[in-house]
Amino acid sequence: MPQTDLAKEPSHGGSGCRKVVVGLKMDSPSKEFLTWALVKVAHPGDTVVALHVLGNQETANGDGKSSLLSLVKAFDYVLAVYEGFCNLK
């Protein structure tokens, strides 16, 4: 299960202003966990941060060259699915 840090900040004037940080891997359980955090933890006005920390093995391809751009594109693609949902909330 991905690690999370749910940092709460005091509410100002009753509007949501908390930050919800969700640590992700590039796998299905992480996507399910992000969905859970958006549905069960985040409230309207909250900021949700999806965080993926790259290990040394993830930042280099077979030739030892950086494949960071392809990883960023893949992560962006995964998160794009949630954009419409967040705009509704």
SEFIBA-66758 format. One line per 3 residues: number of its first residue (from 1); their letters; for each residue x, y, z of N, C-alpha, C, O. Coordinates in steps of 0.001 Angstrom, whole numbers, padded with zeros to 6 digits. Layout:
BEGIN
NUM = A = X/Y/Z/X/Y/Z/X/Y/Z/X/Y/Z ~ ...;
//
This chain:
BEGIN
1 = MPQ = 000853/-001178/000000/000000/000000/000000/000894/001234/000000/001877/001268/000740 ~ 000586/002247/-000805/001393/003460/-000861/001395/004191/000475/000459/004073/001265 ~ 002446/004934/000708/002532/005729/001924/001809/007046/001712/001765/007569/000598;
4 = TDL = 001241/007579/002787/000565/008865/002681/000945/009746/003842/001379/009275/004893 ~ 000776/011016/003635/000941/011998/004689/-000218/012957/004538/-000256/013746/003594 ~ -001163/012899/005456/-002323/013769/005381/-002070/014954/006297/-002326/014890/007499;
7 = AKE = -001572/016022/005723/-001223/017210/006500/-002417/018139/006537/-002898/018582/005494 ~ -002893/018434/007725/-004041/019320/007861/-003567/020702/008271/-002737/020854/009166 ~ -004104/021691/007607/-003847/023070/007976/-005143/023644/008513/-006220/023188/008127;
10 = PSH = -005071/024630/009390/-006301/025198/009925/-007149/025806/008827/-006636/026391/007873 ~ -008443/025660/008978/-009374/026213/008007/-009505/027715/008213/-009548/028189/009348 ~ -009567/028461/007117/-009730/029910/007177/-011113/030265/006665/-011398/030094/005480;
13 = GGS = -011965/030751/007532/-013288/031190/007118/-014195/030067/006675/-015145/030307/005930 ~ -013934/028847/007109/-014805/027739/006778/-014540/027114/005420/-015094/026057/005119 ~ -013712/027734/004593/-013425/027136/003292/-012285/026143/003440/-011417/026306/004298;
16 = GCR = -012290/025115/002604/-011249/024104/002682/-009908/024660/002270/-009800/025369/001270 ~ -008899/024342/003032/-007555/024790/002666/-006528/023777/003136/-005360/024114/003330 ~ -006958/022543/003319/-006020/021514/003752/-005193/021047/002563/-005571/021239/001408;
19 = KVV = -004068/020436/002868/-003251/019802/001842/-003250/018309/002112/-002947/017868/003220 ~ -003588/017543/001101/-003582/016090/001188/-002470/015609/000262/-002514/015850/-000945 ~ -001476/014929/000825/-000350/014433/000045/-000463/012920/-000043/-000557/012236/000976;
22 = VGL = -000453/012398/-001275/-000584/010964/-001499/000662/010479/-002228/000941/010911/-003346 ~ 001410/009581/-001592/002581/008986/-002226/002153/007856/-003141/001380/006986/-002741 ~ 002655/007864/-004373/002223/006895/-005376/003374/006113/-005973/004493/006609/-006107;
25 = KMD = 003072/004887/-006324/003905/004104/-007229/003152/004101/-008548/002024/004589/-008612 ~ 003738/003574/-009574/003061/003517/-010870/002367/002164/-011011/002671/001392/-011920 ~ 001423/001881/-010093/000722/000606/-010144/-000760/000801/-009829/-001178/001879/-009407;
28 = SPS = -001536/-000237/-010035/-002987/-000161/-009825/-003379/000136/-008381/-004266/000961/-008161 ~ -002751/-000508/-007376/-003137/-000182/-005994/-002935/001299/-005659/-003716/001873/-004899 ~ -001906/001912/-006212/-001677/003336/-005960/-002775/004188/-006579/-003219/005169/-005983;
31 = KEF = -003209/003815/-007771/-004295/004546/-008417/-005577/004416/-007596/-006322/005383/-007436 ~ -005823/003220/-007084/-006995/003012/-006232/-006886/003842/-004957/-007878/004395/-004483 ~ -005680/003925/-004405/-005480/004692/-003182/-005679/006186/-003426/-006249/006883/-002586;
34 = LTW = -005212/006679/-004574/-005429/008085/-004916/-006922/008360/-005062/-007413/009390/-004601 ~ -007637/007452/-005696/-009091/007599/-005821/-009736/007640/-004446/-010605/008474/-004192 ~ -009319/006748/-003557/-009852/006728/-002190/-009595/008065/-001493/-010491/008610/-000849;
37 = ALV = -008378/008592/-001619/-008040/009863/-000967/-008889/011003/-001518/-009320/011875/-000763 ~ -009131/011002/-002820/-009950/012056/-003417/-011399/011974/-002957/-012045/012999/-002738 ~ -011910/010755/-002812/-013316/010572/-002445/-013536/010709/-000941/-014481/011372/-000513;
40 = KVA = -012676/010093/-000137/-012914/009989/001303/-012197/011032/002157/-012653/011335/003260 ~ -011095/011584/001678/-010291/012479/002513/-010405/013931/002061/-010640/014821/002877 ~ -010240/014166/000772/-010236/015539/000260/-011638/016133/000275/-012628/015451/000009;
43 = HPG = -011694/017412/000593/-012940/018177/000588/-012813/019304/-000427/-011700/019654/-000820 ~ -013938/019880/-000861/-013857/021008/-001792/-012930/022098/-001253/-013017/022478/-000085 ~ -012054/022590/-002104/-011109/023634/-001714/-009775/023106/-001225/-008816/023871/-001121;
46 = DTV = -009686/021812/-000921/-008417/021230/-000492/-007460/021126/-001674/-007881/021089/-002830 ~ -006191/021080/-001371/-005164/020841/-002379/-004705/019402/-002232/-004329/018972/-001141 ~ -004734/018656/-003330/-004274/017269/-003318/-002984/017202/-004122/-002938/017618/-005279;
49 = VAL = -001934/016673/-003492/-000637/016539/-004142/-000342/015058/-004301/-000282/014319/-003318 ~ -000158/014625/-005548/000245/013245/-005828/001760/013255/-005996/002294/013966/-006847 ~ 002446/012463/-005182/003903/012492/-005136/004466/011125/-005485/004072/010112/-004907;
52 = HVL = 005386/011108/-006431/006086/009875/-006797/007578/010153/-006707/008092/011020/-007414 ~ 008273/009430/-005846/009715/009597/-005683/010401/008525/-006511/010120/007335/-006371 ~ 011306/008967/-007378/012012/008040/-008253/013233/007460/-007557/014010/008181/-006930;
55 = GNQ = 013388/006155/-007676/014598/005500/-007199/015636/005494/-008307/015320/005795/-009458 ~ 016865/005155/-007972/017934/005130/-008973/017618/004196/-010133/017962/004493/-011277 ~ 016973/003083/-009852/016669/002119/-010903/015605/002639/-011857/015552/002211/-013010;
58 = ETA = 014759/003554/-011400/013696/004088/-012250/014181/005212/-013156/013531/005517/-014155 ~ 015301/005826/-012831/015746/006996/-013587/016704/006659/-014712/017127/007557/-015440 ~ 017060/005401/-014877/017981/005035/-015953/017425/003849/-016726/016853/002928/-016143;
61 = NGD = 017598/003880/-018046/017164/002750/-018860/018309/001747/-018977/019314/001882/-018279 ~ 018175/000760/-019833/019180/-000291/-019966/020556/000217/-020350/021557/-000408/-020001 ~ 020633/001335/-021059/021917/001903/-021471/022508/002810/-020399/023595/003359/-020583;
64 = GKS = 021801/002972/-019280/022276/003854/-018224/021928/005308/-018472/022355/006185/-017721 ~ 021156/005576/-019521/020763/006951/-019833/019449/007273/-019136/018639/006387/-018864 ~ 019258/008522/-018859/018064/008957/-018149/016816/008737/-018989/016788/009065/-020175;
67 = SLL = 015798/008188/-018372/014499/008048/-019020/013469/008861/-018240/012282/008538/-018230 ~ 013939/009907/-017598/013089/010733/-016748/011911/011321/-017513/010793/011345/-016998 ~ 012140/011791/-018724/011061/012395/-019500/009928/011405/-019746/008756/011766/-019633;
70 = SLV = 010261/010172/-020078/009209/009178/-020308/008457/008866/-019020/007253/008616/-019059 ~ 009142/008874/-017883/008475/008642/-016602/007543/009793/-016245/006446/009573/-015732 ~ 007978/011014/-016514/007138/012185/-016242/005891/012136/-017110/004792/012417/-016631;
73 = KAF = 006044/011786/-018367/004894/011687/-019268/003924/010604/-018794/002709/010797/-018839 ~ 004450/009477/-018344/003593/008393/-017857/002835/008829/-016605/001645/008544/-016475 ~ 003509/009514/-015688/002869/009988/-014458/001806/011030/-014784/000726/011026/-014193;
76 = DYV = 002111/011918/-015719/001153/012938/-016143/-000090/012285/-016746/-001211/012734/-016505 ~ 000108/011234/-017522/-001006/010508/-018129/-001894/009881/-017052/-003120/009945/-017137 ~ -001269/009278/-016042/-002023/008663/-014943/-002856/009715/-014221/-004023/009474/-013911;
79 = LAV = -002272/010872/-013952/-002973/011916/-013200/-004041/012625/-014019/-004992/013163/-013452 ~ -003905/012638/-015342/-004884/013320/-016195/-006280/012732/-016020/-007276/013434/-016193 ~ -006357/011464/-015683/-007642/010797/-015469/-008412/011466/-014331/-009643/011490/-014346;
82 = YEG = -007700/012003/-013354/-008328/012563/-012159/-008680/014041/-012294/-009389/014580/-011445 ~ -008205/014698/-013329/-008406/016141/-013458/-009881/016526/-013467/-010287/017438/-012746 ~ -010676/015848/-014265/-012103/016152/-014323/-012797/015911/-012997/-013665/016686/-012593;
85 = FCN = -012416/014841/-012320/-013004/014526/-011017/-012710/015639/-010014/-013594/016061/-009268 ~ -011476/016106/-010001/-011095/017158/-009055/-011837/018457/-009344/-012199/019185/-008419 ~ -012061/018748/-010605/-012788/019965/-010961/-014245/019902/-010517/-014845/020938/-010231;
88 = LK = -014822/018703/-010455/-016199/018542/-009991/-016320/018749/-008492/-017330/019260/-008008 ~ -015303/018357/-007770/-015337/018411/-006317/-015009/019810/-005876/-014980/020089/-004678;
//
